[in-house]
């Protein structure tokens, strides 16, 4: 459960960063 939340917090900003660069 905690791992899933951690992955979300890591993945969402990464996805946003890629969207800004794209």
JOFENDA-V682594 format. One record per residue. PSI is psi in degrees with one decimal (NA if undefined). BURIAL is # if it has 24 or more other C-alpha atoms within 12 Angstrom, else .. Layout:
psi;burial
PSI;BURIAL
PSI;BURIAL
This chain:
psi;burial
-52.9;.
-36.8;.
-40.3;.
-41.5;.
-41.8;.
-41.7;.
-38.6;.
-46.7;.
-27.9;.
-36.5;.
-41.2;.
-51.6;.
-34.5;.
-43.3;.
-41.1;.
-41.7;.
-42.5;.
-38.8;.
-39.4;.
-41.5;.
-32.3;.
NA;.
